[in-house]
Amino acid sequence: MDMLAGKVKVTSQTLGSNMNPTDFVDRPIRLTARDVTVHYGPKQALHGISIDIPDRAVTSFIGPSGCGKSTFLRCINRMNDTIEGAKVGGRIELDGQDIYAPDLDVVELRARIGMVFQKPNPFPKSIYENVAYGPKIHGIARNKADMDEIVISSLRKAGLFEEVKDRLNEPGTGLSGGQQQRLCIARAIAVGPEVILMDEPCSALDPIATAIIEELIDELRENYTIVIVTHSMQQAARVSQKTAFFHLGNLIEHGDTEDIFTNPVNKQTQDYIMGRIG
Amino acid sequence: MNALIIAAVLLVLLGVSYQSGFAKSRGLVTADGVKVHSRPQYHGSYSALWTMIPALAVLLLWFWFGAGITRSYTVGLLPQDVLLSLDQTGLNATLTRINALATGYGVAGEVAPYEQSAGEALRSFNFLTFAGTLVLAVLAGGAGFVYARNRISARLRARNSVERVIGLLLLACSAVAILTTVGIVASLVTEAFKFFTFINPIDFFFGTVWAPNNAGGAANPGKYGLLPLLAGTLMITAIAMLVAVPVGLMAAIYLSQYAPRQFRAVAKPFIEILAGIPTIVFGFFALVTVGPFLRDFGALLGLSVNATSALTAGVVMGIMIIPFVSSLSDDILNQVPRTLRDGAYGLGATQSETIRNVLLPAALPGIVGAFLLAVSRAIGETMIVVLASGNSPVLRGNPLEPVSTITVSIVNQLTGDTDFTGPQSLVGFALGLTLFVVTLCLNIFALYIVRRFREQYE
């Protein structure tokens, strides 16, 4: 029990002194999923996931490898569309609008729901162009000055600007791993999304870079709805207010992070958190 | 027949030796109960190698020196007066006749009595030497076999010895490839130098007239200006690339990004079959179909197009290299990490935006490398241009008229009677050397670019 207590202590510290954890309980719901299933060919990867994700809070998906947490994340901005043979069933709504409706524009959806990937994946272009790419394809900036401002403010929000301001024209692939991941966050922010999905954003990073990204996620929470997949329970405890536990394609339990980690209802959740499965 | 006997004897030796080594090794395991260093297979191979190498060495020695020994023996059979009456060519002819008699091949004309007797003597000599060599080889192999059998023990490091021999064997095989390349290049260079003793290199590399005088001998060789041929080669290559690059690249993009899996599974082999069509068949296609079509189509537009022209050859060559461009580009596009594509899709880029702005720039160096490999292939291509270029080595800029290329001129200069003493035929080597240097530079440049591209993702 001591171990769990330690984790929870970290959680309340990161929440900050001026914020009470219960603030998040009343946040309006941004995303709702009902009975979401995913098949990859004949194999069923998700079995009827239903969850509500609140506005401007961090929701983390935890669970052992292959439990379907990343698969579900990729349903939220329809990235599974790009995988041949993937079939998504059920219903996901963003602000009450069905994102799998036939007349919905995927391009627009992905502009509203940004994504950061497991491995930093900057384009083989300059730092500036990496960030400017999204605004460019969506026609967000009216002129060069506009674009400069978007790029600079996105890099600032991602906490990268001070480090790269003198070399905006150098290739983004030349940055360190942690910087590359923040560049990818800046790139996602530049489009002006409402939701940011993060698929194990720190799994390829060292502890220091991880700490910086976690701090950044905590700051971004004020303006964005964030969903993060992580295989690190400590990370989920540190950065999220809501936690959902997945196992074998099922959503086992979800609720306030504090409750999940101190007082799990389900035996499997308890076992996972105690390190008995996974 | 002789070769078959030798092969059969060697195979028997090999089998016996291997089995014996194998069996003895097995015996070691059961008898002593000590840990045996190598497994029975290695002892078998060790024994087999010790048998084969001495036997093959004897055969090789006979292979190298046997012909000389037989020849001097045959010369010794000839009567003194006949020997004195013959010059070198006559002697060779007589020896050939005697050899033919000895092998029972039969000769034309009357057979002189001394020829008849020499033939019979040579026949028995040949039989004796063959049998002798074979017996010697078997004895050498047997000696090696006995030696190896005595050495086989639990301690013998047979595995290490066998591995070392296998390593040497592989080295020898790669040496064959390397030495052949070196030899070909060396002969190209020396023969080209011989050509430059007849023709000033400046006249060759910068001359604008190609008019070899094939009947003139060394005194009146004609003109050997490279530029018309180079211009023709480059023009045809450029036209070929104009055809192949857009078509091949678009096909690659469709196959790697848009095509459903089932379609790709069918289409890709089909495109690769195109690469398997012999170039001479593309040549017919140019001559019979494309040339007349271009001529008629030109007439429709009021242009006079020759049926055999740079355009015809270039278009058909372009079709021929489409599979190179598309197959290589397809591989390179598939090498671009999926995460990059996901990154673009995740920002809301459409498929074509992702391809244009992310995939192609990332793959560009590799694709350029693929193009350069296709160019060097086009420059060296022969059969299509022989049939379809019109073979008119005149310096001109109009692709609708006949041209000639370096490869076509090599074919022209080296077909028919050639003795490789005058510039008329030696020029082939100078042209070949030029072609070799150009394609080598292109290939090195292309590989350099492709390698730089690979490093980007590692």
Chai-1 contact restraints between the chains, C-beta under 6 A:
chainA,res_idxA,chainB,res_idxB,connection_type,confidence,min_distance_angstrom,max_distance_angstrom,comment,restraint_id
A,T82,B,Y345,contact,1.0,0.0,6.0,A-B,restraint_1
A,V107,B,G348,contact,1.0,0.0,6.0,A-B,restraint_2
A,V107,B,T350,contact,1.0,0.0,6.0,A-B,restraint_3
A,R110,B,G348,contact,1.0,0.0,6.0,A-B,restraint_4
A,A111,B,G348,contact,1.0,0.0,6.0,A-B,restraint_5
A,M115,B,G346,contact,1.0,0.0,6.0,A-B,restraint_6
A,F117,B,T339,contact,1.0,0.0,6.0,A-B,restraint_7
A,F117,B,D342,contact,1.0,0.0,6.0,A-B,restraint_8
A,K119,B,T339,contact,1.0,0.0,6.0,A-B,restraint_9
A,N121,B,T339,contact,1.0,0.0,6.0,A-B,restraint_10
A,N121,B,L340,contact,1.0,0.0,6.0,A-B,restraint_11
A,N121,B,G343,contact,1.0,0.0,6.0,A-B,restraint_12
A,F123,B,V358,contact,1.0,0.0,6.0,A-B,restraint_13
A,P124,B,A362,contact,1.0,0.0,6.0,A-B,restraint_14
A,G134,B,L347,contact,1.0,0.0,6.0,A-B,restraint_15
A,I137,B,A349,contact,1.0,0.0,6.0,A-B,restraint_16
A,I137,B,E353,contact,1.0,0.0,6.0,A-B,restraint_17
A,V191,B,L347,contact,1.0,0.0,6.0,A-B,restraint_18
